[in-house]
C-alpha cells in the first residue's frame, strides 16, 4: 500500500492538534487519546472522506464537516460537566451573522447563558471564513475587517463575562 500524500498527513496532524486543543481537559495533552477522538469523528464522516479521496476539491467540505462534528462532540462533552458552560457561535450560520449588529446579538445571548457558570468555553467557528472566503482574494480591507472582528469578539467576551469566571475563548 503506498504511503498517503503529504497533504493528507499534514491535514491529519492539523486535525489532531485541533482535537487536542479542544479536548485538553479530557485528554490532558495525551495525543493518543486525542487521536482516538479524531478517528471517531473521522469514522462518522467516512462516506465524505471517501468522496474527498476521489474528489480532492471536496477537502474544504470535509474540513467544515470535521469542525462541525468536533463542535457537536465538544458541546455534548460540556453538557455532561456540572458547573461548566459552553456556547458555540458559528459566524456563517446566517448571511448576516458576522456583521457587528448580529454578531453582538448572538454573542450576547451566548454570554448570558455562560454568565451563571464559573468555568465556561465560548467556541467561535468560521469567523475567518466569513471575512476571508477561500474562493476570494484576501484584500487589505477584508483582512482589516477580520482583525477588527477578532478584537470585537475578544473585547465583548472580556467586558460581558464575570470577573471571577474562567472563560476560554476558542476560535476555529
TAWOKA-V19720 format. One record per residue. N is the residue number from 0. RES is the residue in three letters. SS is DSSP state (H for helix, E for strand, - for the rest). PHI is phi in whole degrees, 0 to 359 (NA if undefined). PSI is psi as a letter, one per 20 degrees, with the letter a starting at -180 (NA if undefined). Layout:
n = <N:N>
res = <RES:RES>
ss = <SS:SS>
phi = <PHI:PHI>
psi = <PSI:PSI>
This chain:
n = <0:1:2:3:4:5:6:7:8:9:10:11:12:13:14:15:16:17:18:19:20:21:22:23:24:25:26:27:28:29:30:31:32:33:34:35:36:37:38:39:40:41:42:43:44:45:46:47:48:49:50:51:52:53:54:55:56:57:58:59:60:61:62:63:64:65:66:67:68:69:70:71:72:73:74:75:76:77:78:79:80:81:82:83:84:85:86:87:88:89:90:91:92:93:94:95:96:97:98:99:100:101:102:103:104:105:106:107:108:109:110:111:112:113:114:115:116:117:118:119:120:121:122:123:124:125:126:127:128:129:130:131:132:133:134:135:136:137:138:139:140:141:142:143:144:145:146:147:148:149:150:151:152:153:154:155:156:157:158:159:160:161:162:163:164:165:166:167:168:169:170:171>
res = <UNK:UNK:UNK:UNK:UNK:UNK:UNK:UNK:UNK:UNK:UNK:UNK:UNK:UNK:UNK:UNK:UNK:UNK:UNK:UNK:UNK:UNK:UNK:UNK:UNK:UNK:UNK:UNK:UNK:UNK:UNK:UNK:UNK:UNK:UNK:UNK:UNK:UNK:UNK:UNK:UNK:UNK:UNK:UNK:UNK:UNK:UNK:UNK:UNK:UNK:UNK:UNK:UNK:UNK:UNK:UNK:UNK:UNK:UNK:UNK:UNK:UNK:UNK:UNK:UNK:UNK:UNK:UNK:UNK:UNK:UNK:UNK:UNK:UNK:UNK:UNK:UNK:UNK:UNK:UNK:UNK:UNK:UNK:UNK:UNK:UNK:UNK:UNK:UNK:UNK:UNK:UNK:UNK:UNK:UNK:UNK:UNK:UNK:UNK:UNK:UNK:UNK:UNK:UNK:UNK:UNK:UNK:UNK:UNK:UNK:UNK:UNK:UNK:UNK:UNK:UNK:UNK:UNK:UNK:UNK:UNK:UNK:UNK:UNK:UNK:UNK:UNK:UNK:UNK:UNK:UNK:UNK:UNK:UNK:UNK:UNK:UNK:UNK:UNK:UNK:UNK:UNK:UNK:UNK:UNK:UNK:UNK:UNK:UNK:UNK:UNK:UNK:UNK:UNK:UNK:UNK:UNK:UNK:UNK:UNK:UNK:UNK:UNK:UNK:UNK:UNK:UNK:UNK:UNK:UNK:UNK:UNK>
ss = <-:-:-:-:-:H:H:H:H:H:H:H:H:H:H:H:H:H:H:H:H:H:-:H:H:H:H:-:-:-:H:H:H:H:H:H:H:H:H:H:H:H:H:H:-:H:H:H:H:H:H:H:H:H:-:H:H:H:H:H:H:H:H:H:H:H:H:H:H:H:H:H:H:H:H:H:H:H:H:-:-:-:-:E:E:E:E:E:E:E:-:-:-:-:-:-:-:-:-:H:H:H:H:H:H:H:H:H:H:H:H:H:H:H:-:-:-:-:E:E:E:E:E:E:E:-:H:H:H:H:H:-:-:-:-:-:-:-:-:H:H:H:H:H:H:H:H:H:H:H:H:H:H:H:H:H:H:H:H:-:-:-:-:-:-:E:E:E:E:E:E:->
phi = <NA:288:293:293:299:302:295:294:292:296:295:298:295:298:294:298:294:299:298:297:288:294:253:303:295:276:276:61:64:273:295:296:293:299:297:295:295:301:294:294:294:299:297:290:249:303:295:294:296:296:297:293:297:282:229:303:291:275:302:296:295:294:300:296:294:296:297:296:294:296:296:296:296:296:299:296:299:289:297:272:262:293:80:257:254:214:217:245:244:259:293:254:296:222:295:255:303:276:288:306:296:287:299:300:298:291:292:296:299:293:294:295:295:275:301:278:258:287:240:211:232:248:259:247:243:64:292:297:295:290:258:234:300:296:272:236:289:278:259:301:294:297:297:297:297:295:299:295:294:301:298:300:296:300:295:296:297:293:286:254:249:296:297:269:276:258:259:261:250:245:248:239>
psi = <p:q:q:q:q:h:h:g:h:g:g:g:g:g:h:g:h:g:g:h:g:h:k:h:h:g:h:k:k:o:h:g:g:h:h:g:g:g:h:g:g:h:h:i:k:g:g:h:h:g:h:h:h:h:n:h:i:j:g:h:h:g:g:g:h:g:g:g:h:g:g:g:g:g:g:g:g:h:h:i:o:p:j:p:q:p:p:p:p:o:i:j:h:r:h:j:h:i:q:g:g:h:g:g:g:g:h:h:g:g:h:g:h:i:h:i:p:h:p:q:p:o:p:o:q:k:g:g:h:h:h:m:q:h:j:q:q:o:r:h:g:g:g:g:h:g:g:h:g:g:g:g:g:g:g:g:g:g:h:j:q:q:h:j:q:n:p:p:o:p:p:NA>
